[in-house]
Amino acid sequence: MKKLFGSVVALTMMAGVASADPALGRWQSEPGETGGYILVDIAMCGARLCGTIANVVGNDNTSIIGRTIIENMGKNGATEYAGGTIWAPDTDKTYRSKMELLNANTLKVSGCVAGGLICRGQTWTRVN
């Protein structure tokens, strides 16, 4: 009975790992005008994704560490995400957002205004 229980627990844990969203993890933004960048931890927040600024590199604005940058991002297919928002630290504004996982280590992140007609984005690189 103990072996059966142990096998069930192990299989359940492996299923959880296998079903983990591929966008989860730490991501590095593109460098800004000053050459600095941010590290963002993307995690599950309930049934949707969120991202928190984990570190600021090459910039003195450490007050944004711990701030949520991505909120309420939902899966929209195998590699696309939509329905969320992204906060832009340089403008201190929040935009409707979408993301696309281009490959295991590259995430295209964009924010849009005016019904999606005006967008800007970055390509982030996985750190871990």
N, C-alpha and C positions, 0 to 999 in steps of 0.2 A: 504494500500500500504506500509506503514511504517513497519507493522508487517511482511509482505511478504519479504521485503528487509532485515529486521533483521534476519529472518529465513534463508534466502539464505546466508547471511554473516556468520552466526553461523555454518551452515552446511559446508561451504567452509573451514572455519578455522578448524573444526573437521576433515575434510578429509585430510588436510595438516598434522595435528598431527598424524593421523592414518597411513599415508604413510611415515612418517619419518623413515630413515634408522636405524635399531636396533644397529648399531655400533657407532652411534653418542653419544657423551658424554665425560666425563673425565675418563681416565684410568691410573692405577698405574702400572709401570713396575715392573719386578722382581728386587730384590736388586742386586747390583753389588758386586765386590770383597770387596769394603770398607763398604758395608752395605747400601750405599745410593741408592736412586731410583729417577725416574722422574715421573712427572704427565703430561699426554699428553691429550690435547683436540682434539678430532676427530670431524670434521665438514664437511659440504658440501663446496666444492670449485668448483663452477659451477655444472656440472653433476657428478663429481667424489669426492671421499673423500680425505681429507688431515688431517694431524695431526701436532699440534704445541706444543712444550714443554711449559707447563704452569708454572712448578715449579721444582726445584731440592731440594731434601730432603736428608740430611746427607752427603752432598758433597759440597765443596767450589766452584765448577765450575758453578757459577750462570750466566756466560757469555752466556750459551746456552739457557737460558730462552728466549722464543719468537722465537726460531729457528724452522723452519719447519723440522719435522722428517719423516713424511709420505707424499708422493706426488702422485697424479694422480692414486689413487686406485679405481678400478672399481668393480662393483658387478659382481660376477660370480656364480650365483645361489642364493638360499635363505639365506645361511649362509657363503658363501665363497666370497673372494675378491682377485683380481689379477691385474696384469698389471701396478702396481705402483712401487715406489721405497721407500726404507727406509734408512735413514742416521744413522749410528752407531756412537754415540758420543765417545765411547772408542777408536775406530780406525780412526775416522774422514773420513770414507769411506761410499759411497752410494752403495746399493745393490738392485738388483731386488727383489721385495717383494710380499708376499701373506699374507693373513690373513684369519682366520676362527673363526667365532663366535661359540664357543662350547656350550654356554648357554647365558642367558641374562646378566650374570655378568662375563663371562670369554672369553677373546679374545686371540687366539694363533696368534702371529706375527712372521714372519720369513723373513730372507733375504738370497739370494743365489747368488753364483758366479759359474763360469765354467759350464754354461748351466744347472744350477739347481742341479748339482751333489754334491756340497758342500754348505750346508745350516746350519744356526744357528738361533735359535729363542728363544722366551720367551713366557710365558703365562701371560697376563696382567689381572688385576682385575678392574672391574668398581668401580669408586669412587662415581659417581652420574649419 
